[in-house]
Amino acid sequence: VLEADTARQLRARLREQGLLVAAVEALSESAQASGGRHLHWRRRLSGAQLSLITRQFATLLAAGLPVEQTLNALIEQADTDYQRQVLAGVRGEVLAGHPLARALQKYPRVFPDLYVTLVAAGEQSGRLGEVMERLADYTESHQALRQKVGLAFVYPAIVTLVAGAVVLGLLTYVVPQVVSVFQNTNQTLPWLTRALIGLSDFLRASGWLWLIGIAAAIWLGVRALRRPGPRLRFHRWLLRLPLVGTMVRGVNSAQLASTLGILVGSGVPLLAALQAGAGVVNNLPMRQAVEEAARRVREGGSLSRALAAAKLFPPMLVHMIASGEASGRLVHMLERAAAQQSREMENRVLGLTSLLEPLLIVVMGVVVLVIVLAILLPIFEMNQLVR
């Protein structure tokens, strides 16, 4: 990775070093290209890596370092070649005279729109260090919430997979070996044993067809969800589910409140903040509600009434926004609303997983009990006949 004003100047410099130039590509473009050769397997940073870079950026700016020296330090501290190349590309854009926000915008798969919008607001207001601190807090809290939610479902997922594998192994291998002994005795088997034998024969004969069908259905469903119409209907269906709908509302409301709090607190107008906040809302009906709320606010309405009209956001969020508008402390109430929604979401996830764990164990025990009874019942009947 070298810096030069033009590709021609770079070729001349390399020829002076005795190197044969095969190709020269701008780093900011090659990192985004879908056919990039050395970056095709990794074209984005993880949430943890982006949080670390943002915190380091904010710390160095708070220490008084210019943006150029901050980027140099980040390049030296980068853990991977991809991070170094992205940061070098950003530094090259800054050295060329472009604002930092425009340099970050060259990497949309690394820095989301919210990130770029906040950096642009910080540059325009002259408070880039303060904005980066708030952005670092936001990325860290968002990453922490995602990790807690992910880890909470790891144990139930492992138990489900192991239980399914054990039951499948019993039905396809153990049961046929054991039950074949009873079939040779010409004994009338109990109905539970006959049902288990039928299920075992069905899985052994056509189980692979069902696996292929399930995989094809999942593939078709994923492709269908890429289209706006089916995806919108699916998201509406999620909101109508008793427990899942509440969790979807909580996650999206927390992200919206955090985004609005950071943007408005950084000096971004409310309308621009709503437009940027709509991008962090993943649920399409709720995103459309935010866009409609922006239209109502543009016409002179209040934010709380605009969000309440959609009837998709939690009442607590709407009431806290209304209180912030009435008291003139909208930023503070948005931050409190975001923290409240995050805590509520975390408690719901922990409560759900605490119920799932014993439920999975009970279900697994019942299934194994049925299989064991189906095997032991013929043995009991044979003992009675012998007596």
GIWODA-V374274 format. One record per pair of residues at least 24 apart in sequence whose ideal C-beta (glycine too) atoms are under 10 Angstrom apart, sorted by the first residue. I is the first residue (numbers start at 1). GAP is how many residues later the second one is. D is the distance in Angstrom with one decimal. If there is no record, write none. Layout:
((I;GAP;D) (I;GAP;D))
This chain:
((1;26;6.3) (1;74;9.4) (1;80;9.3) (1;83;7.5) (1;84;6.0) (1;87;5.0) (1;88;8.2) (1;91;8.7) (2;25;9.5) (2;86;9.3) (2;90;9.6) (3;24;9.5) (3;85;7.9) (3;88;8.1) (3;89;5.6) (3;92;6.9) (3;93;9.3) (4;88;9.1) (5;90;9.7) (5;91;8.0) (26;63;7.9) (26;66;8.4) (26;67;9.7) (26;80;9.0) (27;58;6.0) (27;59;8.1) (27;61;6.4) (27;62;3.9) (27;63;9.3) (27;64;9.9) (27;65;6.7) (27;66;9.4) (27;79;8.9) (27;80;9.7) (28;57;9.7) (28;58;8.6) (28;60;9.6) (28;61;4.4) (28;62;7.9) (28;64;7.4) (28;65;6.5) (28;75;7.9) (28;77;9.5) (28;78;3.9) (28;79;6.8) (29;60;8.9) (29;77;7.8) (30;55;8.6) (30;59;8.7) (31;51;8.1) (31;54;6.6) (31;55;6.1) (31;58;6.3) (31;75;8.0) (31;76;6.1) (31;78;8.1) (31;79;7.8) (32;57;9.8) (32;74;7.3) (32;75;6.8) (32;76;7.1) (32;77;6.7) (32;78;9.1) (38;43;8.2) (38;44;9.0) (38;47;8.6) (39;42;9.0) (39;43;6.4) (39;46;7.4) (39;47;9.2) (41;41;9.4) (42;38;8.0) (42;39;9.3) (42;40;5.3) (42;41;10.0) (43;39;8.2) (43;43;9.7) (43;64;9.1) (43;66;5.3) (43;67;8.0) (44;38;8.8) (44;42;9.5) (44;63;8.8) (44;64;9.6) (44;65;4.6) (44;66;5.7) (44;67;9.7) (45;35;8.9) (45;37;7.6) (45;38;6.9) (45;41;7.5) (45;62;9.2) (45;64;8.7) (45;65;5.4) (45;66;8.7) (46;97;8.7) (47;92;7.3) (47;93;9.4) (47;95;7.2) (47;96;4.3) (47;97;9.5) (47;99;6.3) (47;100;8.3) (48;91;9.4) (48;92;9.3) (48;95;5.9) (48;96;9.8) (48;98;9.5) (48;99;8.2) (49;29;9.3) (49;30;7.6) (49;31;8.0) (49;33;9.2) (49;34;6.8) (49;61;9.4) (49;94;9.7) (50;33;9.8) (50;60;7.4) (50;61;7.8) (50;62;8.9) (50;65;8.0) (50;86;9.9) (50;89;6.0) (50;90;9.9) (50;92;9.8) (50;93;8.0) (51;84;9.7) (51;85;7.1) (51;86;9.7) (51;87;9.2) (51;88;4.3) (51;89;4.9) (51;90;9.2) (51;91;8.0) (51;92;4.9) (51;93;8.8) (52;25;9.2) (52;26;9.9) (52;27;8.6) (52;31;9.5) (52;84;9.2) (52;87;9.1) (52;88;8.9) (52;91;9.5) (53;24;9.0) (53;25;8.2) (53;26;9.9) (53;30;7.2) (53;33;9.1) (53;34;7.8) (53;57;9.4) (53;58;9.6) (53;83;9.2) (53;86;9.0) (54;57;9.6) (54;61;8.0) (54;64;10.0) (54;65;9.9) (54;78;6.7) (54;79;9.2) (54;81;5.7) (54;82;4.4) (54;83;9.2) (54;84;8.6) (54;85;5.1) (54;86;8.0) (55;77;8.7) (55;78;8.7) (55;80;9.3) (55;81;4.3) (55;82;8.8) (55;84;7.9) (55;85;6.8) (56;76;9.8) (56;80;8.6) (57;30;9.7) (57;43;9.6) (57;62;9.5) (57;71;9.4) (57;72;9.2) (57;75;5.5) (57;76;9.6) (57;78;8.6) (57;79;7.5) (58;70;9.2) (58;71;6.7) (58;72;8.7) (58;73;8.6) (58;74;3.8) (58;75;4.6) (58;76;8.5) (58;77;7.2) (58;78;4.5) (58;79;8.8) (59;70;9.4) (59;73;8.8) (59;74;8.6) (59;77;8.2) (60;69;9.1) (60;72;9.2) (61;61;9.3) (61;67;6.3) (61;68;4.0) (61;69;9.0) (61;70;9.4) (61;71;5.7) (61;72;8.4) (62;67;5.1) (62;68;8.5) (62;70;8.1) (62;71;6.9) (63;66;9.0) (64;65;8.8) (65;64;9.7) (66;28;9.6) (67;24;8.7) (67;27;6.0) (67;28;10.0) (67;32;9.5) (67;33;5.7) (67;36;9.2) (67;56;9.2) (67;61;7.7) (68;26;6.1) (68;27;6.7) (68;32;10.0) (70;24;9.8) (70;30;9.6) (70;59;9.9) (70;62;9.5) (71;24;9.1) (71;29;8.8) (71;32;9.0) (82;28;9.0) (83;27;9.2) (86;24;5.7) (86;25;8.9) (99;24;5.6) (99;25;9.0) (100;28;7.4) (100;32;9.8) (101;27;9.6) (112;27;9.9) (112;164;9.8) (112;167;7.5) (112;168;7.8) (113;162;9.5) (113;163;6.3) (113;165;9.9) (113;166;5.0) (113;167;8.3) (114;24;8.4) (114;25;9.7) (114;141;9.2) (114;144;9.5) (114;145;5.8) (114;148;8.1) (114;149;7.9) (114;159;9.9) (114;162;5.8) (114;163;7.9) (114;165;6.5) (114;166;5.7) (115;24;8.1) (116;160;9.2) (117;142;9.1) (117;145;9.5) (117;146;6.8) (117;149;9.1) (117;151;7.0) (117;155;7.7) (117;156;8.4) (117;158;8.9) (117;159;4.6) (117;160;9.6) (117;162;8.8) (118;141;9.0) (118;144;6.2) (118;145;6.6) (118;147;10.0) (118;148;6.1) (118;150;7.9) (118;158;8.4) (119;147;9.6) (120;146;9.6) (120;148;8.7) (120;152;9.9) (121;141;9.0) (121;142;6.7) (121;143;9.7) (121;144;9.6) (121;145;4.5) (121;146;5.7) (121;147;4.7) (121;148;9.6) (121;151;8.5) (121;152;9.1) (121;155;9.4) (122;144;6.2) (122;145;8.4) (122;146;9.7) (124;142;9.3) (124;143;7.4) (124;144;8.9) (125;141;6.7) (125;142;4.3) (125;143;8.8) (126;141;9.4) (127;139;7.1) (127;140;7.4) (128;138;9.7) (130;135;9.2) (130;136;7.6) (130;137;10.0) (131;131;7.9) (131;132;9.6) (131;134;8.8) (131;135;4.8) (131;136;8.6) (131;137;9.7) (134;124;9.8) (134;127;8.6) (134;128;5.1) (134;129;9.6) (134;131;6.7) (134;132;6.7) (134;201;9.6) (135;127;6.7) (135;131;8.7) (137;121;9.3) (137;125;8.5) (137;198;9.9) (138;117;9.5) (138;120;5.7) (138;121;7.9) (138;123;8.7) (138;124;5.6) (138;200;8.9) (141;113;9.4) (141;117;7.5) (141;197;8.5) (141;198;8.5) (141;201;7.0) (142;112;8.8) (142;113;7.4) (142;116;7.3) (142;117;9.9) (142;138;9.4) (142;196;10.0) (142;200;8.9) (144;198;9.1) (144;202;9.5) (145;106;8.3) (145;109;7.6) (145;110;9.3) (145;113;9.9) (145;197;5.7) (145;198;9.8) (145;200;7.1) (145;201;6.8) (145;204;9.3) (146;105;9.6) (148;194;9.6) (148;197;9.2) (148;198;5.9) (148;201;7.1) (148;202;8.2) (149;98;9.1) (149;102;8.4) (149;196;7.7) (149;197;7.7) (149;199;9.9) (149;200;5.3) (149;201;9.5) (149;204;9.4) (150;199;9.7) (151;198;9.8) (151;202;9.3) (152;194;8.6) (152;197;5.0) (152;198;6.2) (152;199;9.9) (152;200;7.9) (152;201;4.5) (152;202;9.1) (152;204;9.2) (153;196;7.8) (153;199;8.7) (153;200;6.4) (153;203;8.2) (154;199;9.2) (155;198;7.3) (155;201;8.6) (155;202;6.4) (155;205;9.1) (156;196;9.0) (156;197;6.1) (156;199;9.7) (156;200;4.5) (156;201;6.2) (156;203;8.8) (156;204;6.0) (157;199;9.6) (157;203;9.8) (158;202;9.9) (159;197;8.5) (159;198;7.2) (159;200;10.0) (159;201;4.8) (159;202;7.3) (159;204;9.7) (159;205;7.4) (160;196;8.9) (160;200;6.2) (160;203;9.3) (160;204;8.9) (162;198;9.8) (162;202;8.7) (163;197;6.8) (163;198;8.8) (163;200;7.6) (163;201;4.4) (163;202;9.7) (163;204;7.5) (163;205;8.8) (164;200;9.3) (164;203;9.7) (166;198;7.8) (166;201;8.8) (166;202;7.8) (166;205;9.8) (167;197;7.9) (167;200;5.6) (167;201;7.6) (167;203;9.9) (167;204;7.6) (168;35;7.3) (168;39;8.1) (170;26;9.4) (170;30;8.7) (170;197;8.8) (170;198;7.7) (170;201;5.4) (170;202;9.3) (170;205;9.4) (171;25;7.6) (171;26;9.8) (171;28;6.3) (171;29;4.8) (171;30;9.6) (171;31;9.2) (171;32;5.5) (171;33;8.3) (171;36;9.0) (171;196;9.8) (171;200;7.5) (172;27;9.9) (172;28;6.5) (172;29;9.8) (172;31;5.5) (172;32;5.5) (172;35;7.1) (173;27;9.1) (173;31;9.0) (174;26;9.1) (174;197;8.2) (174;201;8.4) (175;24;8.5) (175;25;4.7) (175;26;9.6) (175;28;9.6) (175;29;9.8) (175;196;6.8) (175;199;7.5) (175;200;7.1) (176;24;5.6) (176;25;7.9) (176;28;7.2) (178;193;9.9) (178;196;9.4) (178;197;5.4) (178;198;9.8) (178;200;9.3) (178;201;9.6) (179;195;8.0) (179;196;7.0) (179;199;7.8) (181;194;10.0) (181;197;8.6) (181;198;9.5) (182;193;8.8) (182;195;9.6) (182;196;4.4) (182;197;8.2) (182;199;9.2) (182;200;7.9) (183;195;9.4) (185;193;8.4) (185;197;7.5) (185;200;9.8) (187;191;6.6) (187;194;7.1) (187;195;6.9) (187;198;8.1) (188;190;9.3) (188;193;8.4) (189;185;9.0) (189;188;8.0) (189;189;5.6) (189;192;8.4) (190;183;8.8) (190;184;7.5) (190;186;9.8) (190;187;4.4) (190;188;6.6) (190;190;9.0) (190;191;7.1) (191;183;9.5) (191;186;9.3) (192;178;7.2) (192;179;9.6) (192;181;6.2) (192;182;4.7) (192;183;9.6) (192;185;6.2) (192;186;9.8) (193;180;8.6) (193;181;4.6) (193;182;7.3) (193;183;9.2) (193;184;5.8) (193;185;5.7) (193;188;9.6) (194;180;8.7) (195;175;9.3) (195;179;7.5) (196;174;7.6) (196;175;6.6) (196;177;9.1) (196;178;4.0) (196;179;8.0) (196;181;9.9) (197;177;8.2) (199;172;9.9) (199;175;9.6) (200;171;9.7) (200;174;9.7) (228;56;7.7) (231;52;10.0) (231;53;6.2) (232;51;9.6) (232;52;4.8) (232;53;7.0) (232;55;9.8) (232;56;8.3) (233;51;9.2) (233;52;9.7) (234;49;10.0) (234;50;8.7) (235;47;8.3) (235;48;5.0) (235;49;4.6) (235;50;5.7) (235;51;8.0) (235;52;8.9) (235;53;9.8) (236;47;8.8) (236;48;8.0) (236;49;5.4) (236;76;10.0) (238;45;7.2) (238;46;10.0) (238;47;9.2) (239;44;6.9) (239;45;10.0) (239;46;6.3) (239;47;7.8) (239;73;6.9) (243;105;8.1) (243;108;10.0) (243;109;7.1) (244;108;9.9) (245;38;9.6) (245;67;9.7) (246;68;8.5) (246;98;9.2) (246;99;9.1) (246;102;6.9) (247;97;9.7) (247;98;6.7) (247;101;6.0) (247;102;7.3) (247;105;8.1) (248;34;8.4) (248;35;5.6) (248;37;9.8) (248;38;8.0) (248;64;9.7) (248;97;10.0) (249;34;7.9) (249;37;7.3) (249;63;6.7) (249;64;6.8) (249;65;6.0) (249;68;9.1) (249;92;8.9) (249;96;9.4) (250;63;9.9) (250;64;6.9) (250;67;9.4) (250;90;9.8) (250;91;5.5) (250;92;8.3) (250;93;9.8) (250;94;5.8) (250;95;4.2) (250;96;9.3) (250;97;9.8) (250;98;6.8) (250;99;9.4) (251;30;9.5) (251;31;7.8) (251;32;8.5) (251;35;10.0) (251;90;8.2) (251;91;8.9) (251;94;5.9) (251;97;10.0) (251;98;9.7) (252;28;8.1) (252;29;4.9) (252;30;6.2) (252;31;5.2) (252;33;9.8) (252;34;5.1) (252;35;8.3) (252;37;9.8) (252;38;9.1) (252;60;8.8) (252;61;8.4) (252;89;9.1) (253;28;8.7) (253;30;9.9) (253;33;8.0) (253;54;9.2) (253;59;8.9) (253;60;5.4) (253;61;5.5) (253;63;8.9) (253;64;5.1) (253;65;9.5) (253;84;7.8) (253;85;8.3) (253;87;9.6) (253;88;5.0) (253;89;9.6) (253;91;9.3) (253;92;8.8) (254;60;9.6) (254;63;8.7) (254;83;8.2) (254;84;5.4) (254;85;8.4) (254;86;8.4) (254;87;3.7) (254;88;4.8) (254;89;9.1) (254;90;8.4) (254;91;6.1) (254;92;9.8) (255;24;10.0) (255;25;4.7) (255;26;6.6) (255;27;8.0) (255;31;10.0) (255;83;8.0) (255;86;8.7) (255;87;9.2) (256;24;6.6) (256;25;5.7) (256;30;8.0) (256;31;9.4) (256;33;9.8) (256;34;6.6) (256;37;9.8) (256;51;8.8) (256;57;7.9) (256;61;8.2) (256;78;9.0) (256;81;9.2) (256;82;8.2) (256;85;8.9) (257;56;9.3) (257;57;9.9) (257;60;6.3) (257;63;8.3) (257;64;8.1) (257;76;8.9) (257;77;5.1) (257;78;7.6) (257;79;8.6) (257;80;4.4) (257;81;3.8) (257;82;8.6) (257;83;8.6) (257;84;6.2) (257;85;9.0) (258;76;7.8) (258;77;7.6) (258;79;8.9) (258;80;4.0) (258;81;8.6) (258;83;8.7) (258;84;8.0) (259;31;9.9) (259;75;8.9) (259;79;8.5) (260;30;9.5) (260;43;8.3) (260;61;8.6) (260;70;8.3) (260;71;8.5) (260;74;5.1) (260;75;9.4) (260;77;9.1) (260;78;8.4) (261;63;9.6) (261;69;8.4) (261;70;5.6) (261;71;8.2) (261;72;8.5) (261;73;3.6) (261;74;4.4) (261;75;8.7) (261;76;7.9) (261;77;5.9) (261;78;9.6) (262;69;8.8) (262;72;8.7) (262;73;8.5) (262;76;9.1) (263;68;9.4) (263;71;9.4) (264;39;9.9) (264;60;9.8) (264;66;6.3) (264;67;5.3) (264;70;6.9) (264;71;9.9) (265;65;9.0) (265;66;4.2) (265;67;8.7) (265;69;8.0) (265;70;7.7) (266;65;9.3) (270;24;8.6) (270;27;6.3) (270;28;9.5) (270;33;6.8) (270;55;10.0) (270;60;8.1) (271;24;9.5) (271;26;6.2) (271;27;5.8) (273;24;9.9) (273;30;9.7) (273;61;9.6) (274;24;9.0) (274;29;7.7) (274;32;8.8) (274;33;9.8) (281;31;10.0) (283;29;8.2) (285;25;8.2) (285;27;6.3) (286;24;7.6) (286;26;5.2) (286;27;7.3) (288;24;9.2) (289;24;7.3) (302;24;9.2) (303;27;7.8) (303;31;9.5) (304;26;9.6) (304;29;9.9) (313;24;9.9) (313;28;9.6) (314;26;9.1) (314;27;6.9) (314;30;8.2) (316;24;6.5) (316;25;7.7) (316;28;8.2) (317;24;6.5))
